[in-house]
Structure formats: structure tokens, C-alpha cells
């Protein structure tokens, strides 16, 4: 499961992407992002700082200041955001590529049946999640809206 913090991060990124797609985009304040995304303002500041420090968004000071996307939505990887906000995404530490740790109770990874089963499931999940971008999420909203508006056959 993704955490509530990750959901807030995705909502904020989607809000910033929607603004970036406007004819005349502007930087959005934390208050405006919170209002548009339905996210509590008190959580957003820390989340936006993490995303900014990762080089995905920028902050501008001053009267017309706020946050804006630095990267195009197609270049914002959902799996990278998951790792940034929630940490490793592998179900077992011995399956993580970036945060690998041997399981304390494991005597032989090669014959571990738990590892083998979860590895199969995880690699399938990883193929999908690694291919997703913020642009895919933006499109999925448009597709869902179209489907919901179409009359039933």
C-alpha cells in the first residue's frame, strides 16, 4: 500500500501538472495546492520540500511565488516518487535493488521459497510501476472522465 503521504504528494504533483498545462501557467502557493488537491496544508510543506530537493519541482519566492514543475510530466517517474516519499518498494528487504538487506532469519536466499514467490509477484509489479509517469496519471483521469460520461450500451 502507498502511504497517505504519497497520496498527498501525487495529488500535489497532479495539481502542479494541471497548472503547467494552462495557457498561462503560474506558480502555486502551498495554500492553492492544498485547496485544489484537497490535501491538508500542514502536510504539504514537508512533502513539497522533499520533491523540490529531488529536482522535480521548483519554488519561487516573492509576491508571484510558489511551486511549479521543473520536469515534464512524462519525465516524472511514479516509481521514483514512491521511493522518494515512501522508501523501498520491495516487499522483502532481500528483493530490493537499492536498499538490499539479507533477511535476518534466512539461511539460504537461493532456496528460500518465500523469496521466490514474492520475487515473481514483485517483478511483475515492478514492470508496471517502473513504466508509469505522471503523464500516465494525467491521461488516466481524462480517460476515466470520458468513460464515465459515455452512455451505457
N, C-alpha and C positions, 0 to 999 in steps of 0.2 A: 504494500500500500504506500502511496505517496503521503507525505505529511501535510498537515494544514498549511504549514509554512510554504511548501512547494506549490500548493494550490494558489496561495496568495501571490507568489512570485509569478506563476503563469498568468494569472488574471491581470497583474500589473503589466507584464510584457505584452499581453494581447491588447490592453488599453493603449499602451505606447505605440504598438504597431498600427492600431486603428487610426491614431492621431497622425502617425507618419504618412499614412495613405491619403490624408486630406490634401486638397489643392494647395492650401497654405498651412502647413503643419507648424505647430508651436510647441515649445517645451511645456510640460505639465507639472504643476506643483504636486507635492505629496497629497494635499487635500483634494485636488482634482482627480488624481489617480484613484484615491480611496473612494471618492464619490462615484466615479464612472465604473469602477470594478466591483463595488460592493465589498471592499476589503477594509478592515479596521486600520485607521491611520497609525495607531500606536505600533503596529507590527511592521508596517511598510518601510519605515525609515531604515531599520537594520537590514531588511531584505534588499532594498534598493542599493544600499551601500555595498553589499556583497556582490550584487550583479554589476554595479559600476566598477568595482575593483577588478572584476573579471574582464572588463573591457567590452561589455555588451551594450551598456547604456552610458550616457554622459550626463553630468549635472552642470548647470549653468547658474551662476549667482546673479543677483540683481532683480530689478523690477520685472523683467520679462523672463526670469529664470525658471528653472525646473529641470525635469528629466526628459531625455529623448533617446531614441535608439541610435546607436553608433553603427551597428551591423544591420544588414538587410535581414528581414525575417527568414529568408531561405538559408542564411548563414548562421542562424541561432539553433544549435542542436539541443533537442529536448533531453537527450541522454546526458549531455554536458551540464545542462541546468540541473538535472536530477542529482548528479554527482556533486555539483557545487553547493546546492541547498541541503540535500538530504544525506550526502556522503555516498559510500559504496552502494551499488545496486545489486550486487550478487547476493543470492540467498544464503550462501555459506562463505565464510572467510577464505576457504581454500579454493574457491572458484573465482575470486576477484582478481582482475588483471592489474589493477592499480593499487589495491590495498591487501594483497595476498598475505594470509597468515595460515599457518598449518593449524588444523583443529587440534585442540589440546588432548582430546580423547581418541585421536586416530593413530593407529599404529602403522597403517599402510594405505596411502591415498590410492594407489593403483588398484587395490582390491576392495575399496570402500563402496559398498552398494548404495549407501545414502548419497555419496558424492556423485556416483554415476547417474542415478535417476535425476537428481536435481541439476546436474550438468546439462542433460538433454533438454530439460524444460527451460533452463536459463538461457542456453544458446539460442533456442527458438525465440524467446522473448527479446534477447539482445539483438537479433537480426532486425526485428521490427522497431524496437525503441531507438536503435542507433541510426535508423534511416529517417526518423521523424524530425521535422524542423518546426519552428514557429509558424512558418508559412503554411505547412500542412494543417496546423490547428486553425489558422485563419480560414483556410479553404473548407475545412470540415464544418465550420459554423455556417458558411454560405450554403454548402450542400444540404445540411440539416434543415436550414430555413426553407430552402426550395422544396425539399421532400415534404415537410410539414404543411406547406401551402398548397401542394398539389391535391386535387380531389381524388378520393378513393375510386378505384375502378370497379 
